[in-house]
Amino acid sequence: MTAARRVADRLLACLILPNVSLMLCYGAGLAATYQLGQGVAGQPLMNLAAPLAASVLIRYGRKLSATDALRLVAVHLVVATALGATPAELGWSLFQNLATIACAVMTFARLRRSGFIASEVRMAIAVTITAATGALAGAPVGAAAAFGAGATIDAVLTCWAAAWVGSSLLLGVALTRARSEQPLADEFDADEPKAALWEAPAAACLVACLVLASVGQGRPEVVLAASCAMLWFALRLGLFATWLGAFCFSAALLAYMSEGLWPAFANAAEPMRAELMRYLALALLAGPSVLVAAHGHDQKRLRRILAYRAMHDGLTKLVNRVRFLEVLDAATARAHSRGSRFALFLIDLDHFKSVNDGFGHQRGDALLVEVATRLRNSVRATDVVARLGGDEFAVVAPLSSVEDGMKLAKRLVENVNRTFHIDGVSLLPSITLGGVLSPDSEGDPQRLVLLADEALYAAKAAGRNCWRFSASAGVEEATPLWLAGVDGVPKFETVFLD
């Protein structure tokens, strides 16, 4: 029973997602490598199996273990045999791929641990270094397989260049897929120019036409125009699209050259030297676009970070006073033009100074973060919660009725007034809230803040841990009936929580 369970556990371990992804990607890459063909040095024109397997291990943060190596050996034997590989070719290519994968994974892991990968530009450099070291581990094996002891330096360099270019492009595609930064704030990302739907197919068609013109007319310099067209990907379509475009662009040229359809290289006097220069040309043509895309990605990310920090509180991540005033002005203008109602709440955290003095500023900061979270969780996604400074908060919330304003104020006070445990200390926070509705009470933002502030101080005078609403004094037509007191004098309504 124990042995059967052990076997079942091992089978289950083989079927989990990372292992299945590793085997599927390696098998698909190996099949594509054989279909693409070989170069004059006997090496694959573009080795896709090793970088695909390495990218899976890198994405899952794994090393090439003995079990992973056995899985890859099994997949290699099945796929290569099905594609008609000889035993000698099978053994050499398997050894070359395992060496390349192991070296690439170790190199990238070291770069990651050292903190080198701190931006997308450095990510692109790390991909290039990883591909270069992985290719360096496999190049002598490939050259030895093709020429035996008679392998020349040109053969080794050609094998290295082929593996380096292919691995760089494919690793870049795999490692940047779905790696884009999460939006820091929707309002800032909305300002970023977005590519139109037609731009991606148009850019791809332009590059494809230039590649076909280069091959058909036998003019390698037309590829320079294709390289410039790749900048369209870099500047408009993003980093992943640029890596993918560069990979497809290079694979198409290699496929044409393998069939002898590019006379400029097919009729070269020294095929080995021409093939080496071809790979270096591909690297130089694809490289600038990738670096431009990576640099552009970093600049956009930096702009979003700076915009976010300028408009948000560093501790609680709520919007700050500057952004709050902008939101209040916009809400007031909307209420004036469309007649839509919203509530403004000014909130004070009760007795916060005693928490700082009695339990330390670290616990005080933790309390502020917790209160901010509770306030944020008490409102809708369309409502704005701000920290104005110290222990002062504010909420701007569109409402459909006066009753909704009362319910929201009550919910805010109740949700904050729950026990909070921090570092062995139990705290029971409470807030005092002053609210005002617009355009019921007032249409001027500054006047709204003043009325809400007056309501807040009245709530504090009533004993804290409560809420009150205020109306505009002295403006009869702006005083709603639900706030009217004796002789039309506005009154406060208070709800105390037991």
Buried (B, 14 or more C-beta within 10 A) or exposed (E): EEEEEEEEEEEEEEEEEBBEBBBEBBBBBBBBBBEBBBBBBBBBBBBBBBBBBBBBBBBEEBEBEEEBBEBBEEBBEEBBEEBEBEEEBBBBBBBBBBBBBBBBBBBBBBBEEEEBBEBBBBBBBBBBBBBBBBBBBBBBBBBBBBBEEEBEEBBBBBBBBBBBBBBBBBBBBBBBEEEEEEEBBEBBBEEEEEBEEEBBEEBBEBBBBBBBBBBEEBBBEBBBBBBBBBBBBBBBBBBBBBBBBBBBBBBBBBBBBBEEEBEBBBEBEEBBBBBBBBBBBBBEBBBBBBBBBBBBBBEBBEEBEEBBEEBBBEEBBBBBBEBBBBBBEEBBEBBEEEEBBBBBBBBBBBBBEEBBEEBEEEBBBBBBBBBBBBBBEBBEEEBBBBBBEEBBBBBBBBBEEBEBBBEBBBEBBBBBBEEBEBEEBEBEBBBBBBBBBBBBBBBBBEBBBBBBBBBBBBBBEBEBBBBBBBBBEEEEEBBBEBBBEEEEEBBBBBBEEE
